[in-house]
Amino acid sequence: MDTLFQFVDASLFASLIEMKDNDENEFLDFKTYEEIYRDVRECVDLCHRDGVIKDEVARNPEKYIVLDDDLVPMLQRFRDDGIKVFLLTNSHWEYTSVAMNYLYHQADVDAELKLKNEWTDLFDLIVVGSCKPAYLVDPYLNLFRCDPKDGSLRNTDGLFEIEALGVDGAKKFLSQGKIFQGGNWKHLTAMLEIEAGEEILYVGDHLYSDVLRSKRTLGWRSVFIMPELPEEMETFYRLKPLQKKINALRKLRDELSVYGDALRQTGHAEDDAEIETKLKILEQDDERIKVKLTAMAQEYHEAFHKIWGMMFQAGYQDSRLAYFVTNYACLYTSKATNLGLTSTKRAFRTNSGMLPHDSLLFDDDSSTFHI
């Protein structure tokens, strides 16, 4: 798995495979594993499209939506500082209105107050039903104006209309209403008068629909939201002593290997028996360390999650999730309001990473060699 959204697919798929392998359902006997996965994927997508998930959330927002006291103050500060703020969501207006009213008022308010949609004052532009990731790659998707009173749509010429309005065309266009459905990234950049993708900092929680497409295709700056991050970091911090022991044992195995290699290369014929004895001792020591290391690594793995382990690691290597996050997310954090912990003038810069050969030479404890 390389996105957290696939936990649903993985859980359902694993349950169905277990049922098939245990002959618990006759219908599954006529399905291949590939067909089962495709059916699961299709059903999950359908649940997102037909409203079965969002309708339930709209009926009971207190149960499903986590409030954040810092959200509204952060967005207000952004507006006060002259930052243009837009909302881009695949949800249609009816659900967006319910969810945003709940976040704004921090309660499920009455119908009359909902109709005011006071939360819209926090944004310069609101786009619902955007059909991401197509919104970020298809320049031919049509844009519609959305009436916040009833969610009805009407056509607009979009880019041509903005151009026809002449000077300050974007401002004149938005003065007629700033809530839209559909369209594509060209409409967004024109309405916000953005000339380059790097001027946009886009915050999203879906690795593919939000982060990867916006960064790779359009060059937008991106922030990836990972709600699971605090728990991951807490577990990592708690297990630092165990991680240090694991690292020490792995380093010890490397040192034993280097020592053994040196014995093989520097030995003389009359010392063969002695060298062979030392090598056997090294092999025995290495095997004992390996057994101990395996048990410790398993303990470390299960401390994060009994099955999945760490989100960012697979064994001793970066996971696919880690690869995409580090390559396509400019920033990643646990919640969007963490951006409010800094001023709007704060600059974030990349760290200078090292390849293994650089790390070898940079580490004071490493033995170097003549190049």
C-alpha positions as CSV (number, residue, x, y, z in Angstrom):
1,M,0.0,0.0,0.0
2,D,1.3,3.5,-0.8
3,T,-1.6,5.6,0.5
4,L,-3.5,5.5,3.8
5,F,-6.8,5.6,1.9
6,Q,-6.1,2.0,0.8
7,F,-6.5,0.7,4.4
8,V,-10.2,0.2,3.6
9,D,-9.5,-1.7,0.4
10,A,-6.8,-3.8,2.1
11,S,-9.0,-4.7,5.0
12,L,-12.0,-5.7,2.9
13,F,-9.8,-7.6,0.4
14,A,-8.0,-9.5,3.2
15,S,-11.3,-10.5,4.7
16,L,-12.7,-11.7,1.4
17,I,-9.6,-13.7,0.6
18,E,-9.8,-15.4,4.0
19,M,-13.4,-16.3,3.3
20,K,-12.5,-17.6,-0.1
21,D,-9.5,-19.7,1.1
22,N,-11.6,-21.2,3.9
23,D,-14.5,-22.0,1.6
24,E,-16.9,-19.9,3.6
25,N,-18.8,-18.4,0.6
26,E,-19.7,-20.4,-2.5
27,F,-19.9,-17.2,-4.6
28,L,-16.3,-16.4,-4.0
29,D,-15.2,-19.8,-5.4
30,F,-16.0,-18.5,-8.9
31,K,-13.9,-15.4,-8.4
32,T,-10.2,-15.0,-9.0
33,Y,-8.1,-12.9,-6.5
34,E,-7.8,-10.2,-9.1
35,E,-11.5,-10.1,-9.7
36,I,-12.2,-9.8,-6.0
37,Y,-9.8,-6.9,-5.7
38,R,-11.3,-5.1,-8.7
39,D,-14.8,-5.6,-7.2
40,V,-13.6,-4.2,-3.9
41,R,-12.0,-1.1,-5.6
42,E,-15.2,-0.5,-7.6
43,C,-17.4,-0.7,-4.5
44,V,-15.3,1.6,-2.4
45,D,-15.3,4.2,-5.2
46,L,-19.1,3.8,-5.5
47,C,-19.5,4.5,-1.8
48,H,-17.7,7.8,-2.2
49,R,-19.8,8.8,-5.3
50,D,-23.3,7.8,-4.4
51,G,-23.5,9.6,-1.0
52,V,-23.8,6.5,1.3
53,I,-20.7,7.7,3.3
54,K,-21.2,11.5,3.1
55,D,-25.0,11.4,3.8
56,E,-24.3,9.5,7.0
57,V,-21.7,12.1,8.0
58,A,-24.0,14.9,7.2
59,R,-26.7,13.4,9.4
60,N,-24.4,13.1,12.4
61,P,-21.4,15.4,12.0
62,E,-20.5,15.3,15.7
63,K,-19.7,11.6,15.4
64,Y,-17.4,11.8,12.4
65,I,-15.9,15.4,12.0
66,V,-13.1,16.4,14.4
67,L,-13.3,20.0,15.5
68,D,-10.2,22.2,15.5
69,D,-10.4,25.4,17.5
70,D,-7.5,26.9,15.5
71,L,-9.0,26.5,12.1
72,V,-11.1,29.6,11.8
73,P,-8.6,31.9,13.5
74,M,-5.8,30.6,11.1
75,L,-7.9,31.2,8.0
76,Q,-8.9,34.7,9.3
77,R,-5.3,35.6,9.9
78,F,-4.4,34.4,6.4
79,R,-7.0,36.7,4.9
80,D,-5.9,39.6,7.1
81,D,-2.3,39.2,5.9
82,G,-3.4,39.4,2.3
83,I,-3.0,35.7,1.6
84,K,-5.5,34.4,-1.0
85,V,-7.3,31.3,0.3
86,F,-9.3,28.8,-1.8
87,L,-11.2,25.6,-1.0
88,L,-11.0,22.9,-3.6
89,T,-13.0,19.7,-2.8
90,N,-14.6,16.8,-4.6
91,S,-17.6,17.0,-2.3
92,H,-20.7,18.7,-3.8
93,W,-22.2,21.8,-2.3
94,E,-24.8,20.1,-0.1
95,Y,-22.2,18.2,1.9
96,T,-19.6,20.9,1.8
97,S,-22.1,23.4,3.3
98,V,-22.9,21.0,6.2
99,A,-19.3,20.1,7.0
100,M,-18.0,23.7,6.8
101,N,-20.9,25.1,8.8
102,Y,-20.1,22.5,11.5
103,L,-16.4,23.4,11.5
104,Y,-17.1,27.1,11.5
105,H,-19.8,27.2,14.3
106,Q,-18.3,24.1,16.1
107,A,-21.9,22.8,16.4
108,D,-24.7,21.4,14.2
109,V,-26.6,24.7,13.8
110,D,-30.2,25.2,12.7
111,A,-31.2,25.4,9.0
112,E,-31.6,29.2,9.0
113,L,-28.1,29.8,10.2
114,K,-26.7,27.2,7.8
115,L,-28.3,29.0,4.9
116,K,-26.2,32.1,5.7
117,N,-23.0,30.1,5.1
118,E,-20.9,32.6,7.0
119,W,-17.9,30.4,6.6
120,T,-17.6,31.4,3.0
121,D,-16.1,34.7,4.1
122,L,-12.9,32.8,5.0
123,F,-12.2,32.1,1.3
124,D,-11.5,34.1,-1.8
125,L,-12.7,31.1,-4.0
126,I,-14.7,27.9,-3.3
127,V,-14.8,25.0,-5.8
128,V,-16.9,22.0,-5.1
129,G,-17.4,18.8,-7.1
130,S,-13.9,19.3,-8.6
131,C,-13.4,15.7,-9.7
132,K,-9.7,15.6,-8.5
133,P,-7.3,14.4,-9.8
134,A,-8.9,15.2,-13.2
135,Y,-9.2,18.8,-12.1
136,L,-5.4,19.0,-12.0
137,V,-4.7,17.4,-15.4
138,D,-7.6,17.9,-17.8
139,P,-7.8,21.5,-19.1
140,Y,-11.2,20.9,-20.9
141,L,-13.4,20.4,-17.8
142,N,-16.3,22.8,-17.7
143,L,-16.9,25.3,-15.0
144,F,-20.3,26.1,-13.4
145,R,-21.5,28.7,-11.0
146,C,-23.1,27.3,-7.9
147,D,-26.0,29.0,-6.1
148,P,-25.4,28.5,-2.3
149,K,-29.1,28.8,-1.6
150,D,-30.0,25.6,-3.3
151,G,-26.9,24.2,-4.9
152,S,-28.3,24.8,-8.4
153,L,-25.8,25.3,-11.3
154,R,-25.6,27.6,-14.2
155,N,-23.1,27.8,-17.1
156,T,-20.2,30.2,-17.3
157,D,-17.7,30.8,-20.0
158,G,-14.9,30.8,-17.5
159,L,-11.7,31.9,-19.0
160,F,-13.3,33.7,-21.9
161,E,-15.7,35.6,-19.6
162,I,-12.8,36.7,-17.4
163,E,-10.9,37.9,-20.5
164,A,-14.0,39.7,-21.8
165,L,-14.4,41.7,-18.6
166,G,-11.2,43.5,-19.4
167,V,-9.1,45.2,-16.6
168,D,-9.5,43.4,-13.3
169,G,-11.5,40.8,-15.1
170,A,-10.9,38.2,-12.4
171,K,-12.2,40.5,-9.6
172,K,-15.2,41.4,-11.6
173,F,-15.9,37.8,-12.3
174,L,-15.7,36.8,-8.7
175,S,-17.8,39.7,-7.6
176,Q,-20.7,37.9,-9.3
177,G,-20.2,34.9,-7.0
178,K,-17.2,33.0,-5.7
179,I,-18.7,29.5,-5.4
180,F,-18.3,27.1,-8.4
181,Q,-18.5,23.5,-9.3
182,G,-16.1,21.6,-11.6
183,G,-13.7,23.4,-13.9
184,N,-10.0,22.9,-14.0
185,W,-6.7,24.4,-12.7
186,K,-6.7,27.0,-15.5
187,H,-9.9,28.5,-14.1
188,L,-8.5,28.5,-10.6
189,T,-5.2,30.3,-11.5
190,A,-7.1,32.8,-13.7
191,M,-9.6,33.7,-11.0
192,L,-6.9,34.1,-8.3
193,E,-4.6,35.9,-10.8
194,I,-1.8,33.4,-10.3
195,E,1.0,33.3,-12.9
196,A,3.1,30.3,-11.7
197,G,2.4,27.1,-9.9
198,E,5.0,27.8,-7.2
199,E,2.8,30.6,-5.9
200,I,0.3,28.1,-4.7
201,L,0.7,26.1,-1.4
202,Y,-1.9,23.4,-1.7
203,V,-2.9,21.4,1.4
204,G,-4.5,18.0,1.0
205,D,-4.8,14.6,2.6
206,H,-4.8,12.3,-0.4
207,L,-1.4,11.4,-1.7
208,Y,-2.4,10.9,-5.3
209,S,-5.4,13.1,-5.9
210,D,-3.9,16.1,-4.0
211,V,-0.2,15.9,-3.5
212,L,1.3,13.9,-6.4
213,R,-0.8,15.5,-9.2
214,S,-0.6,19.1,-8.0
215,K,3.2,18.9,-7.5
216,R,4.3,16.7,-10.5
217,T,1.9,18.1,-13.1
218,L,1.4,21.7,-12.1
219,G,4.5,22.5,-9.9
220,W,2.3,23.6,-7.0
221,R,3.9,23.6,-3.5
222,S,2.2,20.9,-1.5
223,V,1.4,20.1,2.1
224,F,0.4,16.5,2.9
225,I,-1.9,16.0,5.9
226,M,-1.3,12.8,7.9
227,P,-3.6,12.6,11.0
228,E,-1.7,9.4,12.1
229,L,1.6,11.2,12.4
230,P,1.5,12.1,16.1
231,E,0.9,8.5,17.2
232,E,3.7,7.4,14.9
233,M,6.1,10.0,16.4
234,E,5.1,9.2,20.0
235,T,5.8,5.5,19.4
236,F,9.1,6.3,17.7
237,Y,10.1,8.5,20.6
238,R,9.1,5.9,23.2
239,L,11.1,3.2,21.3
240,K,14.3,5.2,20.9
241,P,16.3,3.1,23.3
242,L,15.3,-0.1,21.4
243,Q,16.1,1.5,18.1
244,K,19.6,2.5,19.4
245,K,20.2,-1.1,20.4
246,I,19.1,-2.3,17.0
247,N,21.4,0.2,15.3
248,A,24.3,-0.9,17.5
249,L,23.8,-4.6,16.7
250,R,23.5,-3.8,13.0
251,K,26.7,-1.8,13.2
252,L,28.4,-4.6,15.1
253,R,27.4,-7.1,12.3
254,D,29.0,-4.7,9.8
255,E,32.2,-4.5,11.8
256,L,32.4,-8.3,12.1
257,S,31.9,-8.6,8.4
258,V,34.7,-6.0,7.7
259,Y,37.0,-7.8,10.2
260,G,36.3,-11.2,8.6
261,D,37.0,-9.7,5.1
262,A,40.3,-8.3,6.4
263,L,41.3,-11.7,7.7
264,R,40.6,-13.4,4.4
265,Q,42.7,-10.8,2.5
266,T,45.7,-10.5,4.7
267,G,46.2,-14.1,5.8
268,H,49.3,-16.2,4.9
269,A,49.4,-19.8,4.1
270,E,51.0,-20.8,7.5
271,D,48.1,-19.0,9.2
272,D,45.3,-20.6,7.3
273,A,44.2,-22.9,10.2
274,E,44.2,-20.0,12.7
275,I,42.3,-17.7,10.3
276,E,39.8,-20.4,9.6
277,T,39.1,-20.8,13.3
278,K,38.7,-17.1,13.7
279,L,36.3,-16.9,10.8
280,K,34.2,-19.7,12.3
281,I,34.0,-17.9,15.5
282,L,32.9,-14.7,13.7
283,E,30.2,-16.7,11.8
284,Q,28.9,-18.1,15.1
285,D,28.9,-14.6,16.7
286,D,27.2,-13.1,13.7
287,E,24.4,-15.8,13.8
288,R,23.8,-15.2,17.5
289,I,23.5,-11.4,16.8
290,K,21.2,-12.1,13.9
291,V,18.8,-14.1,16.0
292,K,18.8,-11.4,18.7
293,L,18.4,-8.7,16.1
294,T,15.4,-10.4,14.4
295,A,13.6,-10.6,17.7
296,M,14.2,-7.0,18.5
297,A,13.2,-5.9,15.0
298,Q,9.9,-7.8,15.3
299,E,9.2,-6.2,18.7
300,Y,9.9,-2.7,17.2
301,H,7.7,-3.5,14.2
302,E,4.7,-4.7,16.2
303,A,4.9,-1.7,18.6
304,F,3.7,0.6,15.8
305,H,1.1,-1.8,14.4
306,K,1.0,-5.6,14.9
307,I,0.6,-6.2,11.1
308,W,1.6,-3.1,9.2
309,G,4.4,-1.8,11.4
310,M,5.7,1.7,10.7
311,M,4.1,3.8,8.0
312,F,7.4,5.1,6.7
313,Q,9.5,2.0,6.9
314,A,9.3,-1.5,5.4
315,G,11.9,-3.6,7.1
316,Y,15.1,-1.4,7.1
317,Q,14.1,0.5,4.0
318,D,11.7,3.4,3.3
319,S,8.2,2.3,2.4
320,R,6.5,3.3,-0.8
321,L,4.4,5.8,1.2
322,A,7.7,7.3,2.5
323,Y,9.1,7.5,-1.0
324,F,6.1,9.4,-2.4
325,V,5.8,11.7,0.6
326,T,9.4,12.7,0.6
327,N,9.5,13.1,-3.2
328,Y,6.2,14.9,-3.8
329,A,5.1,16.6,-0.6
330,C,7.1,19.8,0.1
331,L,5.8,19.6,3.7
332,Y,3.9,17.1,5.7
333,T,2.2,17.4,9.0
334,S,-0.6,16.0,11.1
335,K,-3.2,18.7,10.6
336,A,-3.7,21.8,8.5
337,T,-3.8,24.2,11.4
338,N,-0.2,23.5,12.2
339,L,0.5,26.0,9.4
340,G,-1.0,28.6,11.7
341,L,1.9,28.0,14.2
342,T,4.2,30.2,12.0
343,S,3.8,33.6,10.4
344,T,2.7,33.9,6.8
345,K,6.2,35.1,6.0
346,R,7.9,31.9,7.2
347,A,10.1,30.2,4.6
348,F,10.6,26.4,4.6
349,R,13.7,24.9,2.9
350,T,14.7,21.4,2.0
351,N,17.3,19.5,3.9
352,S,20.5,18.6,2.2
353,G,20.4,14.8,1.9
354,M,23.4,12.6,1.6
355,L,24.0,9.5,-0.5
356,P,25.6,6.5,1.2
357,H,29.1,7.3,-0.1
358,D,28.9,10.9,1.3
359,S,27.6,9.6,4.6
360,L,30.5,7.2,4.8
361,L,33.0,10.0,4.5
362,F,31.1,12.5,6.6
363,D,30.7,10.1,9.6
364,D,33.6,10.6,12.0
365,D,33.2,7.0,13.3
366,S,33.5,5.4,9.9
367,S,36.7,4.1,8.6
368,T,37.6,5.7,5.3
369,F,39.8,4.5,2.5
370,H,42.0,6.0,-0.1
371,I,40.1,6.9,-3.2
